Amino acid sequence: MSVETVKKTALQLLKGWEKDEPCVLIFHDIRPVTYNHIGEIISYLQEQGFTLVHFDPSRIPNQINEHTPKQALSGVAHSPVDLRITDPDGLILSKEENQIPDALYEEIDVDEDGKLDDFFIIPESKAGCYSVEVIPEANALPDDTYSLEVAHVESVIVLAEDVRVDAIPPAPYSVVFTEDADLDNDSKVNFTDFSVLAAHWMDSDCNQANNWCSGTDLDASGSVDIIDLARWAEHWLEGATP
C-alpha cells in the first residue's frame, strides 16, 4: 500500500462521515508506509479542509489504566466478494448489518485497481474465535479470484490469496485470539508463566485443538515466536504482590 493509497482511503472515510458527532480516525496499519509518513498524511487531510485534533487519552482524568486497552482487528477482501464477520459472542458485522459497537465496514478501492474492496475494522477485539464468511458478489464469475487478510497487533494473517470464487470454502475462515498472559492461572504473570511459554518456544503446530499450545500462541498465528513473547511481556508482573 502506497502513501497515496493511505491518503485516498482516509479521505474517502472522512467524506463519507454523515453523523453529527466527531469522527475518530484510527490509522491501524502495521506497515512502515503509514507510521513513517503520518505527518504527510495528516497535512494532506488538513489541506482538503478537514479539522483534525490529536486524541491524547492521557488527558482524560480517572478513565485510563483501569483496564488493559483492547487491540483492533481489521481486514480487507479484494474483490469480488463480500464478508460476514461473526465475533466470539455471535455478533455480526457485514455490509448489511452491524451489531458490533463502533465497528466499521466499508467498500473502498484499497489497492487502486478500479474495483471496490471490502474493508472492516473492529476497534476492540475479543479473545476467542472470529469467523469470516466469504460471499460472492452478484456479478462475480466462477473464475474470478479474491484475496483475504486480517491484521491484529503486529500480525498480518493471510487467509486467502488469489482463490477462485468457485473454490470458496464451504465453512467460514476462523481466526482465534487469546489474550491471557497468566499461563498457569494463578492470577499473576511471573517467571512461572515464562517457563510455560519457554516450554513451547518455537512450537509450530499450535491450533484450536491444543488450545494454541497451552495458550502460549497469544496471537493464534500457529507458532510461538517473538511476537507472542512481546505480547506476554506487556503483562509482566501483573497481579504480583509488591
C-alpha positions as CSV (number, residue, x, y, z in Angstrom):
1,M,0.0,0.0,0.0
2,S,1.4,3.4,-1.0
3,V,1.2,6.7,0.8
4,E,-1.2,8.0,-1.8
5,T,-3.4,5.0,-1.2
6,V,-3.5,5.7,2.5
7,K,-4.3,9.3,1.9
8,K,-7.2,8.5,-0.5
9,T,-8.6,5.8,1.8
10,A,-8.6,8.2,4.8
11,L,-10.1,11.0,2.6
12,Q,-12.9,8.7,1.5
13,L,-13.7,7.7,5.1
14,L,-13.9,11.3,6.2
15,K,-16.0,12.4,3.2
16,G,-18.4,9.5,3.9
17,W,-18.9,10.5,7.6
18,E,-22.6,11.6,7.9
19,K,-23.1,11.6,11.7
20,D,-23.3,14.8,13.8
21,E,-20.6,13.7,16.3
22,P,-16.9,13.9,15.5
23,C,-15.3,11.2,13.5
24,V,-12.4,9.2,15.2
25,L,-9.9,8.3,12.5
26,I,-7.7,5.4,13.6
27,F,-4.6,4.5,11.4
28,H,-4.4,0.8,12.2
29,D,-1.7,-0.2,9.8
30,I,1.5,-2.0,10.9
31,R,3.3,-1.4,7.6
32,P,6.0,1.3,7.6
33,V,4.4,3.4,4.9
34,T,1.8,4.7,7.4
35,Y,3.7,5.5,10.5
36,N,6.7,6.8,8.6
37,H,4.6,9.2,6.7
38,I,1.8,10.0,9.2
39,G,2.7,13.7,9.3
40,E,2.4,13.9,5.5
41,I,-0.9,12.1,5.6
42,I,-2.4,14.4,8.3
43,S,-1.2,17.5,6.4
44,Y,-2.9,16.2,3.2
45,L,-6.2,15.7,5.0
46,Q,-5.9,19.2,6.5
47,E,-5.3,20.7,3.1
48,Q,-8.6,19.0,2.0
49,G,-10.4,21.2,4.5
50,F,-10.7,18.8,7.5
51,T,-10.0,19.9,11.0
52,L,-8.1,17.2,12.8
53,V,-7.4,17.1,16.5
54,H,-4.9,14.7,18.0
55,F,-6.6,12.5,20.6
56,D,-4.4,12.0,23.7
57,P,-6.2,9.6,26.1
58,S,-3.8,10.6,28.9
59,R,-5.6,13.9,29.2
60,I,-8.8,12.3,30.3
61,P,-8.6,12.0,34.1
62,N,-9.6,8.9,36.0
63,Q,-10.5,7.0,32.9
64,I,-7.3,5.3,31.8
65,N,-5.2,2.4,33.1
66,E,-8.3,0.9,34.8
67,H,-8.4,-1.8,32.1
68,T,-5.9,-3.1,29.6
69,P,-6.7,-1.4,26.2
70,K,-8.1,-3.7,23.6
71,Q,-6.5,-4.2,20.3
72,A,-8.2,-3.5,17.0
73,L,-8.9,-6.2,14.4
74,S,-9.1,-5.2,10.8
75,G,-9.3,-7.0,7.5
76,V,-9.7,-6.5,3.7
77,A,-11.0,-8.7,1.0
78,H,-10.1,-7.8,-2.5
79,S,-13.0,-8.0,-4.9
80,P,-15.3,-9.6,-6.0
81,V,-16.6,-10.8,-2.6
82,D,-18.5,-9.6,0.4
83,L,-17.7,-10.6,4.0
84,R,-19.8,-11.6,7.0
85,I,-17.8,-11.5,10.3
86,T,-19.1,-13.1,13.5
87,D,-17.3,-12.3,16.7
88,P,-16.8,-14.7,19.7
89,D,-20.1,-13.5,21.2
90,G,-22.1,-14.2,18.0
91,L,-22.4,-10.5,17.0
92,I,-22.4,-9.9,13.2
93,L,-20.6,-7.3,11.0
94,S,-21.3,-7.2,7.3
95,K,-22.3,-4.8,4.5
96,E,-26.0,-5.2,5.5
97,E,-25.8,-5.1,9.3
98,N,-23.5,-4.0,12.2
99,Q,-24.1,-5.5,15.7
100,I,-20.6,-4.8,16.9
101,P,-20.2,-1.5,18.8
102,D,-18.1,1.1,16.9
103,A,-17.1,-1.4,14.2
104,L,-16.8,-0.2,10.6
105,Y,-17.5,-2.0,7.3
106,E,-16.8,-0.1,4.1
107,E,-16.3,-0.8,0.4
108,I,-13.3,1.2,-0.9
109,D,-10.7,0.8,-3.6
110,V,-7.8,-0.2,-1.3
111,D,-5.4,-1.3,-3.9
112,E,-6.4,1.3,-6.5
113,D,-7.2,-1.3,-9.2
114,G,-10.5,0.4,-10.0
115,K,-12.6,-2.2,-8.1
116,L,-14.1,-1.8,-4.7
117,D,-12.6,-3.9,-1.9
118,D,-14.3,-4.8,1.4
119,F,-12.6,-3.3,4.4
120,F,-13.6,-3.7,8.1
121,I,-12.2,-2.7,11.4
122,I,-13.4,-3.8,14.9
123,P,-11.8,-1.3,17.4
124,E,-11.9,-3.6,20.4
125,S,-11.2,-7.3,19.6
126,K,-12.2,-10.1,21.9
127,A,-10.5,-13.2,23.0
128,G,-12.0,-16.2,21.2
129,C,-12.9,-17.2,17.6
130,Y,-13.9,-14.9,14.8
131,S,-15.4,-16.4,11.8
132,V,-15.2,-14.7,8.4
133,E,-17.6,-15.9,5.8
134,V,-16.8,-15.1,2.1
135,I,-19.8,-14.4,-0.1
136,P,-19.6,-13.9,-3.9
137,E,-21.0,-10.7,-5.2
138,A,-23.9,-11.0,-7.6
139,N,-21.7,-10.2,-10.7
140,A,-18.8,-12.5,-9.7
141,L,-17.7,-15.1,-12.2
142,P,-16.6,-18.6,-11.2
143,D,-13.0,-18.0,-12.4
144,D,-12.7,-14.6,-10.7
145,T,-10.3,-14.6,-7.7
146,Y,-10.2,-13.0,-4.3
147,S,-7.7,-12.5,-1.5
148,L,-8.4,-12.0,2.2
149,E,-6.2,-10.9,5.1
150,V,-6.7,-9.7,8.6
151,A,-4.4,-7.7,10.9
152,H,-4.2,-7.8,14.6
153,V,-1.5,-6.1,16.7
154,E,1.8,-6.9,14.9
155,S,0.4,-9.8,12.9
156,V,-1.0,-9.9,9.4
157,I,-2.7,-13.2,8.7
158,V,-3.3,-14.1,5.1
159,L,-6.4,-16.3,4.9
160,A,-6.7,-16.5,1.2
161,E,-4.7,-15.4,-1.8
162,D,-5.9,-15.5,-5.4
163,V,-8.6,-18.1,-4.6
164,R,-11.2,-18.7,-7.3
165,V,-14.7,-17.8,-6.5
166,D,-15.9,-21.3,-7.3
167,A,-13.4,-22.6,-4.7
168,I,-14.7,-20.6,-1.8
169,P,-14.5,-23.0,1.2
170,P,-17.9,-24.2,2.5
171,A,-17.0,-23.3,6.1
172,P,-16.1,-19.7,7.1
173,Y,-12.4,-18.8,7.8
174,S,-11.6,-18.9,11.5
175,V,-9.2,-16.6,13.4
176,V,-8.7,-17.2,17.1
177,F,-7.1,-14.7,19.5
178,T,-6.0,-15.4,23.1
179,E,-5.2,-12.5,25.5
180,D,-4.4,-14.2,28.8
181,A,-0.7,-13.8,29.8
182,D,-1.4,-15.7,33.1
183,L,-0.5,-19.0,31.6
184,D,-0.6,-21.0,34.8
185,N,-3.9,-19.5,36.0
186,D,-2.5,-18.3,39.4
187,S,-3.7,-14.7,38.8
188,K,-0.1,-13.5,38.5
189,V,2.2,-13.0,35.5
190,N,5.7,-14.0,36.6
191,F,8.6,-16.4,36.0
192,T,6.3,-19.5,36.3
193,D,4.3,-18.2,33.3
194,F,7.6,-17.5,31.4
195,S,8.6,-21.1,31.9
196,V,5.3,-22.3,30.3
197,L,6.0,-20.0,27.3
198,A,9.6,-21.2,27.1
199,A,8.5,-24.8,27.1
200,H,6.5,-24.1,23.9
201,W,9.1,-21.7,22.3
202,M,9.1,-22.1,18.5
203,D,6.4,-24.7,18.5
204,S,4.8,-24.5,15.1
205,D,1.8,-26.8,15.4
206,C,-0.4,-24.5,17.6
207,N,-4.2,-24.8,16.8
208,Q,-7.6,-24.8,18.5
209,A,-7.3,-28.5,19.3
210,N,-4.3,-28.0,21.6
211,N,-5.6,-24.6,22.9
212,W,-3.0,-22.8,20.9
213,C,-0.1,-24.5,22.5
214,S,-1.5,-24.2,26.1
215,G,-2.3,-20.5,25.5
216,T,1.3,-19.5,24.6
217,D,0.5,-18.7,21.0
218,L,-1.1,-15.4,22.0
219,D,-1.8,-14.2,18.5
220,A,-3.1,-17.6,17.3
221,S,-0.7,-17.5,14.4
222,G,0.1,-21.2,14.6
223,S,3.5,-20.8,16.2
224,V,5.1,-19.5,19.4
225,D,7.5,-16.7,18.4
226,I,8.9,-13.3,19.3
227,I,5.5,-11.7,18.8
228,D,4.0,-13.9,21.5
229,L,6.9,-13.1,23.8
230,A,6.5,-9.4,23.2
231,R,2.7,-9.5,23.9
232,W,3.3,-11.6,27.0
233,A,6.0,-9.2,28.3
234,E,3.5,-6.3,28.2
235,H,1.7,-8.0,31.2
236,W,4.9,-8.7,33.2
237,L,4.2,-8.8,37.0
238,E,0.5,-8.1,36.6
239,G,-1.2,-9.3,39.8
240,A,2.1,-9.7,41.6
241,T,2.2,-8.6,45.3
242,P,4.7,-5.7,45.9
